[in-house]
């Protein structure tokens, strides 16, 4: 009976440490400017493509299709 409890406590403490370490690492990277959110990276790539006159990774048509599907999913969830 004690062994499963110890095992569960050990597993939980490992998960907690992993979450804490990841959060601390991300926070430090963000504070020193080494880490950016997903939106920041997308916006940066968008501006870079415009400035360098290169093709965007996602076309406007692809973006519209993603939003159409997303809106259908959301409206389906809201009708529940």
C-alpha positions, 0 to 999 in steps of 0.5 A: 500500500505504501509503495504505490503512494510513494510512486505516485508522490514521486511522479507528481513531484517530477511533473511539478518540477518539470512544469516549474523548470519550464516556466522559469526557463521561459520567463528568463528567456522572455525577460532577456528578449530571447523568447517570443510568443507565437504571435510575435513570430508570425507577425515578424515573419509577415513583416519580413516577407513584405520587406524582403518581397518574398512569398508568405508562408500562408496565402490569404486564401489558405488563411480565409479557409482556416478561419471558415473552418474555425468559425464552423467549429466554434458555431457548432460548439456554441449550439450545444 
